[in-house]
Amino acid sequence: FTVLEASRLGGLPHYSVCGGKGQCSTCRVQILGRYEDLPPPDKLEQTTLKRIKAAPDVRLACQLRPNHDVTVAPLLVAAPEATLPPNAQETSPGREREITVLFCDIRHFTSLTEMRLPFDIVFLLNRYFALVGNAVEKAGGRVDKFIGDGAMALFGIGSAPEEACRQALAAAAAIVRDIEKLGVELSDELSMPLHIAIGIHTGPAVVGTLGYGRVRSLTAIGDTVNVASRLETAAKEFDAAIVISDAVASLSGADTAGVESREISVRGRALPLKVYVIPSDKAAELIEGKDA
């Protein structure tokens, strides 16, 4: 048995967010006693231990198969059952999935609201949140969170990556269309037109229920989420409505003929990322071309 399997067989709570695949360090343990003559870590375990700068007596419980009796101390202790909500699976709070992530926010929001009364800002945000939520849900996605004037949405939790990309593009086109309508409706109240910035990326992410107490929700974390957020920033930099990664364009089957492509740098990535830059007047055409 691995140390993780022994813990589970013994009925002891033991974290393992990645499901025992050696792709995280949440199951790590400290060896109390002789650790030098244990089987050495394989390449996968070495990579993870090196990344977290682990001490020599720290091993991954999901990878270590002791060849003699050993005493260990888990370094991340599961919360007592009394502190967890009913039916919570705190020892396995998520798993890796292929999903598509959409980020959006209102461009120049500070300038738009600096002379507005607080309740007027609340009114504008609620109208904006409603149109984003409707667009995401109608397309088949799930709103993850609203932060300030920003929103994060997930697609593909229950569907194939190709479908998830198409759903995200459909939601983005609807958001661009509806934010323009809202801007026209509120034109007499706003100091400048409403414009949206959207970033979409697809790939693996850990999806699970995170939070504390009653403030818990299904969310996603990982490089895919970070890249999607970076693409939203790129949309602002390029003065565009939508920026999508090449992976999204490829999986969705979107018609990118005539669509401007660029390469951008992403923190933590050695190579630049190819993206497509879509102005607001081309958003609907991209979706229609995909459907055709």
Secondary structure as a PSIPRED ss2 file (coil, helix, strand):
# PSIPRED VFORMAT (PSIPRED V4.0)

   1 F C   1.000  0.000  0.000
   2 T C   1.000  0.000  0.000
   3 V H   0.000  1.000  0.000
   4 L H   0.000  1.000  0.000
   5 E H   0.000  1.000  0.000
   6 A H   0.000  1.000  0.000
   7 S H   0.000  1.000  0.000
   8 R H   0.000  1.000  0.000
   9 L H   0.000  1.000  0.000
  10 G C   1.000  0.000  0.000
  11 G C   1.000  0.000  0.000
  12 L C   1.000  0.000  0.000
  13 P C   1.000  0.000  0.000
  14 H C   1.000  0.000  0.000
  15 Y C   1.000  0.000  0.000
  16 S C   1.000  0.000  0.000
  17 V C   1.000  0.000  0.000
  18 C C   1.000  0.000  0.000
  19 G C   1.000  0.000  0.000
  20 G C   1.000  0.000  0.000
  21 K C   1.000  0.000  0.000
  22 G C   1.000  0.000  0.000
  23 Q C   1.000  0.000  0.000
  24 C C   1.000  0.000  0.000
  25 S C   1.000  0.000  0.000
  26 T C   1.000  0.000  0.000
  27 C C   1.000  0.000  0.000
  28 R E   0.000  0.000  1.000
  29 V E   0.000  0.000  1.000
  30 Q E   0.000  0.000  1.000
  31 I E   0.000  0.000  1.000
  32 L E   0.000  0.000  1.000
  33 G C   1.000  0.000  0.000
  34 R C   1.000  0.000  0.000
  35 Y C   1.000  0.000  0.000
  36 E C   1.000  0.000  0.000
  37 D C   1.000  0.000  0.000
  38 L C   1.000  0.000  0.000
  39 P C   1.000  0.000  0.000
  40 P C   1.000  0.000  0.000
  41 P C   1.000  0.000  0.000
  42 D C   1.000  0.000  0.000
  43 K H   0.000  1.000  0.000
  44 L H   0.000  1.000  0.000
  45 E H   0.000  1.000  0.000
  46 Q H   0.000  1.000  0.000
  47 T H   0.000  1.000  0.000
  48 T H   0.000  1.000  0.000
  49 L H   0.000  1.000  0.000
  50 K H   0.000  1.000  0.000
  51 R H   0.000  1.000  0.000
  52 I C   1.000  0.000  0.000
  53 K C   1.000  0.000  0.000
  54 A C   1.000  0.000  0.000
  55 A C   1.000  0.000  0.000
  56 P C   1.000  0.000  0.000
  57 D C   1.000  0.000  0.000
  58 V E   0.000  0.000  1.000
  59 R E   0.000  0.000  1.000
  60 L E   0.000  0.000  1.000
  61 A C   1.000  0.000  0.000
  62 C C   1.000  0.000  0.000
  63 Q C   1.000  0.000  0.000
  64 L C   1.000  0.000  0.000
  65 R C   1.000  0.000  0.000
  66 P C   1.000  0.000  0.000
  67 N C   1.000  0.000  0.000
  68 H C   1.000  0.000  0.000
  69 D C   1.000  0.000  0.000
  70 V C   1.000  0.000  0.000
  71 T E   0.000  0.000  1.000
  72 V E   0.000  0.000  1.000
  73 A E   0.000  0.000  1.000
  74 P E   0.000  0.000  1.000
  75 L C   1.000  0.000  0.000
  76 L C   1.000  0.000  0.000
  77 V C   1.000  0.000  0.000
  78 A C   1.000  0.000  0.000
  79 A C   1.000  0.000  0.000
  80 P C   1.000  0.000  0.000
  81 E H   0.000  1.000  0.000
  82 A H   0.000  1.000  0.000
  83 T H   0.000  1.000  0.000
  84 L C   1.000  0.000  0.000
  85 P C   1.000  0.000  0.000
  86 P C   1.000  0.000  0.000
  87 N C   1.000  0.000  0.000
  88 A C   1.000  0.000  0.000
  89 Q C   1.000  0.000  0.000
  90 E C   1.000  0.000  0.000
  91 T C   1.000  0.000  0.000
  92 S C   1.000  0.000  0.000
  93 P C   1.000  0.000  0.000
  94 G E   0.000  0.000  1.000
  95 R E   0.000  0.000  1.000
  96 E E   0.000  0.000  1.000
  97 R E   0.000  0.000  1.000
  98 E E   0.000  0.000  1.000
  99 I E   0.000  0.000  1.000
 100 T E   0.000  0.000  1.000
 101 V E   0.000  0.000  1.000
 102 L E   0.000  0.000  1.000
 103 F E   0.000  0.000  1.000
 104 C E   0.000  0.000  1.000
 105 D E   0.000  0.000  1.000
 106 I E   0.000  0.000  1.000
 107 R C   1.000  0.000  0.000
 108 H C   1.000  0.000  0.000
 109 F H   0.000  1.000  0.000
 110 T H   0.000  1.000  0.000
 111 S H   0.000  1.000  0.000
 112 L H   0.000  1.000  0.000
 113 T H   0.000  1.000  0.000
 114 E C   1.000  0.000  0.000
 115 M C   1.000  0.000  0.000
 116 R C   1.000  0.000  0.000
 117 L C   1.000  0.000  0.000
 118 P H   0.000  1.000  0.000
 119 F H   0.000  1.000  0.000
 120 D H   0.000  1.000  0.000
 121 I H   0.000  1.000  0.000
 122 V H   0.000  1.000  0.000
 123 F H   0.000  1.000  0.000
 124 L H   0.000  1.000  0.000
 125 L H   0.000  1.000  0.000
 126 N H   0.000  1.000  0.000
 127 R H   0.000  1.000  0.000
 128 Y H   0.000  1.000  0.000
 129 F H   0.000  1.000  0.000
 130 A H   0.000  1.000  0.000
 131 L H   0.000  1.000  0.000
 132 V H   0.000  1.000  0.000
 133 G H   0.000  1.000  0.000
 134 N H   0.000  1.000  0.000
 135 A H   0.000  1.000  0.000
 136 V H   0.000  1.000  0.000
 137 E H   0.000  1.000  0.000
 138 K H   0.000  1.000  0.000
 139 A H   0.000  1.000  0.000
 140 G C   1.000  0.000  0.000
 141 G C   1.000  0.000  0.000
 142 R E   0.000  0.000  1.000
 143 V E   0.000  0.000  1.000
 144 D E   0.000  0.000  1.000
 145 K E   0.000  0.000  1.000
 146 F E   0.000  0.000  1.000
 147 I E   0.000  0.000  1.000
 148 G C   1.000  0.000  0.000
 149 D C   1.000  0.000  0.000
 150 G E   0.000  0.000  1.000
 151 A E   0.000  0.000  1.000
 152 M E   0.000  0.000  1.000
 153 A E   0.000  0.000  1.000
 154 L E   0.000  0.000  1.000
 155 F E   0.000  0.000  1.000
 156 G C   1.000  0.000  0.000
 157 I C   1.000  0.000  0.000
 158 G C   1.000  0.000  0.000
 159 S C   1.000  0.000  0.000
 160 A C   1.000  0.000  0.000
 161 P H   0.000  1.000  0.000
 162 E H   0.000  1.000  0.000
 163 E H   0.000  1.000  0.000
 164 A H   0.000  1.000  0.000
 165 C H   0.000  1.000  0.000
 166 R H   0.000  1.000  0.000
 167 Q H   0.000  1.000  0.000
 168 A H   0.000  1.000  0.000
 169 L H   0.000  1.000  0.000
 170 A H   0.000  1.000  0.000
 171 A H   0.000  1.000  0.000
 172 A H   0.000  1.000  0.000
 173 A H   0.000  1.000  0.000
 174 A H   0.000  1.000  0.000
 175 I H   0.000  1.000  0.000
 176 V H   0.000  1.000  0.000
 177 R H   0.000  1.000  0.000
 178 D H   0.000  1.000  0.000
 179 I H   0.000  1.000  0.000
 180 E H   0.000  1.000  0.000
 181 K H   0.000  1.000  0.000
 182 L H   0.000  1.000  0.000
 183 G H   0.000  1.000  0.000
 184 V H   0.000  1.000  0.000
 185 E H   0.000  1.000  0.000
 186 L C   1.000  0.000  0.000
 187 S C   1.000  0.000  0.000
 188 D C   1.000  0.000  0.000
 189 E C   1.000  0.000  0.000
 190 L C   1.000  0.000  0.000
 191 S C   1.000  0.000  0.000
 192 M C   1.000  0.000  0.000
 193 P C   1.000  0.000  0.000
 194 L C   1.000  0.000  0.000
 195 H C   1.000  0.000  0.000
 196 I E   0.000  0.000  1.000
 197 A E   0.000  0.000  1.000
 198 I E   0.000  0.000  1.000
 199 G E   0.000  0.000  1.000
 200 I E   0.000  0.000  1.000
 201 H E   0.000  0.000  1.000
 202 T E   0.000  0.000  1.000
 203 G E   0.000  0.000  1.000
 204 P E   0.000  0.000  1.000
 205 A E   0.000  0.000  1.000
 206 V E   0.000  0.000  1.000
 207 V E   0.000  0.000  1.000
 208 G E   0.000  0.000  1.000
 209 T E   0.000  0.000  1.000
 210 L E   0.000  0.000  1.000
 211 G E   0.000  0.000  1.000
 212 Y E   0.000  0.000  1.000
 213 G C   1.000  0.000  0.000
 214 R C   1.000  0.000  0.000
 215 V E   0.000  0.000  1.000
 216 R E   0.000  0.000  1.000
 217 S E   0.000  0.000  1.000
 218 L E   0.000  0.000  1.000
 219 T E   0.000  0.000  1.000
 220 A E   0.000  0.000  1.000
 221 I E   0.000  0.000  1.000
 222 G C   1.000  0.000  0.000
 223 D H   0.000  1.000  0.000
 224 T H   0.000  1.000  0.000
 225 V H   0.000  1.000  0.000
 226 N H   0.000  1.000  0.000
 227 V H   0.000  1.000  0.000
 228 A H   0.000  1.000  0.000
 229 S H   0.000  1.000  0.000
 230 R H   0.000  1.000  0.000
 231 L H   0.000  1.000  0.000
 232 E H   0.000  1.000  0.000
 233 T H   0.000  1.000  0.000
 234 A H   0.000  1.000  0.000
 235 A H   0.000  1.000  0.000
 236 K H   0.000  1.000  0.000
 237 E H   0.000  1.000  0.000
 238 F C   1.000  0.000  0.000
 239 D C   1.000  0.000  0.000
 240 A C   1.000  0.000  0.000
 241 A C   1.000  0.000  0.000
 242 I E   0.000  0.000  1.000
 243 V E   0.000  0.000  1.000
 244 I E   0.000  0.000  1.000
 245 S E   0.000  0.000  1.000
 246 D H   0.000  1.000  0.000
 247 A H   0.000  1.000  0.000
 248 V H   0.000  1.000  0.000
 249 A H   0.000  1.000  0.000
 250 S H   0.000  1.000  0.000
 251 L H   0.000  1.000  0.000
 252 S H   0.000  1.000  0.000
 253 G C   1.000  0.000  0.000
 254 A C   1.000  0.000  0.000
 255 D C   1.000  0.000  0.000
 256 T C   1.000  0.000  0.000
 257 A C   1.000  0.000  0.000
 258 G C   1.000  0.000  0.000
 259 V C   1.000  0.000  0.000
 260 E E   0.000  0.000  1.000
 261 S E   0.000  0.000  1.000
 262 R E   0.000  0.000  1.000
 263 E E   0.000  0.000  1.000
 264 I E   0.000  0.000  1.000
 265 S C   1.000  0.000  0.000
 266 V C   1.000  0.000  0.000
 267 R C   1.000  0.000  0.000
 268 G C   1.000  0.000  0.000
 269 R C   1.000  0.000  0.000
 270 A C   1.000  0.000  0.000
 271 L C   1.000  0.000  0.000
 272 P C   1.000  0.000  0.000
 273 L E   0.000  0.000  1.000
 274 K E   0.000  0.000  1.000
 275 V E   0.000  0.000  1.000
 276 Y E   0.000  0.000  1.000
 277 V E   0.000  0.000  1.000
 278 I E   0.000  0.000  1.000
 279 P C   1.000  0.000  0.000
 280 S H   0.000  1.000  0.000
 281 D H   0.000  1.000  0.000
 282 K H   0.000  1.000  0.000
 283 A H   0.000  1.000  0.000
 284 A H   0.000  1.000  0.000
 285 E H   0.000  1.000  0.000
 286 L H   0.000  1.000  0.000
 287 I H   0.000  1.000  0.000
 288 E H   0.000  1.000  0.000
 289 G H   0.000  1.000  0.000
 290 K H   0.000  1.000  0.000
 291 D H   0.000  1.000  0.000
 292 A C   1.000  0.000  0.000
